[in-house]
Structure formats: structure tokens, C-alpha cells
Amino acid sequence: MIGFLTNKKGAIGVINLDATLSESHSRSAQVTEHPVEGGAVVSDHIIADPAEITINGVVTNSPIYLLASLTAPSPLSNSLAPTSNRAQAAYDEIKRIHQQSELIEIVTGFETYTDMAITSVGITRDVNSGNILNISVTAKEVTLVQTTGLSTDIPDPATASNLPIKAAGKVATSAATAANALKAANVVSGAIMGANILRKEDR
């Protein structure tokens, strides 16, 4: 007789497991190998790795427990009633998720994991369980971040009059600084040329 967890049925993406046989939750962290100065915040030197979950369950053609309503569209069928071959539909769906590298949600008895990427899939079926699909999935959490772009556009001094007062002032100041620098360079260049002319006359 197969024993299974009864407190909460699991799910792998849109695949509702009829029974969850086992769950393995894994969490790890990377700790610095360098000495940490006394009084420093220790958590700054510990980086948590993404969560990893391995879930083993079964999908049958005669569901032990069906989460989807009998009148609602089944996630494994285009019809209003659940498909008669749920095992095949579950196999096709888990294959599609893996091939398309799709992030999914995994429901376990302890918690629900989001943004999970499947790293391995194991499916078994034998002559004694032709209508039962045994699924073993290992998935790792993917950390999603949002990036913010920083504009580096420099306004044209010619259009400074169209900018707000503060922005126009900054552009005008930058233009004036550049003009002064050019004027100073011209003065130095003129002085050098004058000195060269005097040297030639002395000769």
C-alpha cells in the first residue's frame, strides 16, 4: 500500500497531484572564508542561496483527490470536464514546462514556492500502474530583480532657453566655463607665439 501526505495536496505548475508521496526542502548559504572583523555585521558576510525543492507525487486517470472543479476548465484539458487521460496530459505538460524553461509555482505541504525553475524531472510507470504517473521534480528558486536605467543625455546649450530655470542655469554655467577655458588657451597660445617671434628678432 502506498502512503502519502494528506495534510495538503501538492501542485507543480498547473498540474494538481492526486497524492504527494514525499517532499524535500533544501536551503543553503555561502559563508565568507575570510576573517570577519569583530563588531562587524555578520549577515553581510553570509549570502543565502536560492531555495530548492524536490517533490514526488502521482497523477492518476481516476483521481484520488481532484482540486479542479468538475464544472471549471481543467488546467490539463481544453474541455469543461477533466480529461480521461490525466496521466498523459500531466506528462505532456511537465515536458513542455521543462523544454520551454518556464518559471512555475510549486505547492507543498509547508509552503508555496514561486518563480521556480525545474532542474530535473523523473517520471516512472510500470505494468502494475499503467494508469498512474509517478512524477519526481526538483526545482530551484530564481531571484528576479528590477533594474533602473540612468539617463546620461547632456542638453544642448542652444536649447537651454527651453529648459527650466535651474536646468538652464547649469547648461549656461557649463557653456561659460568652456568658453573661459578656450579663451585662456588662446591667450597662452598667443603668448608662446609672441615669445618665439622675439627670439627670432634677437637672432
N, C-alpha and C positions, 0 to 999 in steps of 0.2 A: 504494500500500500504506500502511495506517495504522500508524504506530508508536505504541507505548505503553510505559508504565513497567512493568517486570517484577519489580522488587525486592519490591513489596508491593501487593496489590490494595486499592483504596480502598473505603470504605463511607460512605453518607450515611444516618444513622439505621439502619434495618433493611434498607436497600437495598444489596445487595452488588454493586458494579460489576464487570462482567466484564473491563473494562480501564480503567485510568486514563490519560487522554491527556496531562493537564497538571495541575500544582498551582502555586498562587501563595500564598505565605505572607507576610503583612504584619504588621509590628509598628511602632508609633509611640509617641511620648511627648510630653507637654506640658512645656515648659521655661519657667520664670518669665522674664518680660521685665524684672523689676526687678533692680537690682544686688544681688549676694549678698555679704554681709559676709565678709571674709577669716577663715578658720578655721572657718566655719560648715559644717555637714554638707550637702554639695551635693545628696545624694539626697533631702533634704527638700524641695527645690525642683523636683524632676522627678517628674511623675506619668505612669506607664505607661498607655497606652490599651489597651483590650481587643484581643486578637488577632483578626485577620481572615484568612479563608482562602477562596480560590476554587479549586474543584476541577472539572475537566472529565473526564467518563468516559462509558462506554457500557454499556447493558444490552441483551442480545440474547435472542431466543427460543431460540437454540441457543448456550448459554453457552460462552464460551472457557474460563472457569475458574469453577466454581461452589463457593462457600465452604460453602454449606449441605450437610449430609449428605443423600444420596438417601433415607434412611430416616427422617430427622428432619423435623418440620414446617417447611415453608418460611416465612420471615417475610412472603412475598408471596402466600401461599396458605393456605387453610384445610384443604387436603388433605395427606396424608403425602408426596406427591411434588410436586416443584416444578411450578408452573403452566406450561401450554404457551404462555401469552401473557405472558411475564415483562415485556415492554416495556410493555404496557398496565397491568399491575399496578404497575410502578415509577412510571409516570405518575400513577396514582391515588394512590399513597402519598405522592409528593412534593407533590402538590396538597393532600392532607389535612394534611400537616405545616405547609405554608405558611398555609393557611386557619385552622388552629387555633393558630397561633403557638406551636408546640410546641418545646421545647428538645431538641436531639438531640446525638448523638455523631457525630463525623466522623473517619474513619480515613484517614490519609495515609501516604505512604512514609516520612515523617520522624517524625511523632508522631500521637498520638490526642488530639483536642480534645473536651472535654466542655462541656455547658451552652452549646451554640451555637444562635443564633437565625438563621434564614435571612432575609437581607435582599433577595436577588434570585434568581430562577430563570430559566434559559433552556433551552428544550427544542426541538431541531430534528429533523426527519425528512423524508426526500425519497423520490422514487420508486426511487432506487438502493439505499436502505437501509430498506426497508419493515419489516423485522424487527429493526431496530436503533434504539434510543432514545439519542440524544445528549443528555446532561444537563450543564448548567453551573450550579453552585450557589455563591453567595457567602454566607458566614455570618460573624457576629461573636459573639465570646465575651460571655456575660452573667455579670457578677460577682455571686454570691449571698452575702448576709451574713445573720447571725443577730442579732436584737435581743433584749435582755434588759430586761424590764419592772421598774420600781422602784415598790414599794408606798408610797403616801403616806397610808395609813389611820392615823388618830390614835386610840388606845384611849380608851374612855370611862372617866373617873376612877372611876365607880361600879363598874366591873368590875376595878379594879386589884388587888383581893384575889385574883382568879383567875389573875393573871399571875405569871410567875417573879419572884423577889425583886428582881433588878436592874431588870426592866421595870416592876414595881410601884413601885419607888423613884422611877423617872423620872416616872411619872404623878403620884405623890403630890407630888413636888417641884414639878411644873408647876402642880398644883392649889393648893398652898400659896402659890406665887408670885402666882397670880391673885387669891387671897383677900387677900393682903397689899396688892396694888395697889388692890383695891376698898376696903379699909379706909382706906388713905391718901387715896383720893379722897373718901371720906365725911368724913374729918377736915378736909380742905381746904374742902370744900363747907360744913361746919358753921361753920368759922372765918369764911368770907365772909358767911354769913347773919348771924352774930353781929355782925360789923362794921357791916353795914347797919342792924341794929336800934339799935345805939348811936348811929349818925349821926342816925337819926330822933328819938331821945330828946333828943339835944343841941339839935335844932331846936325 
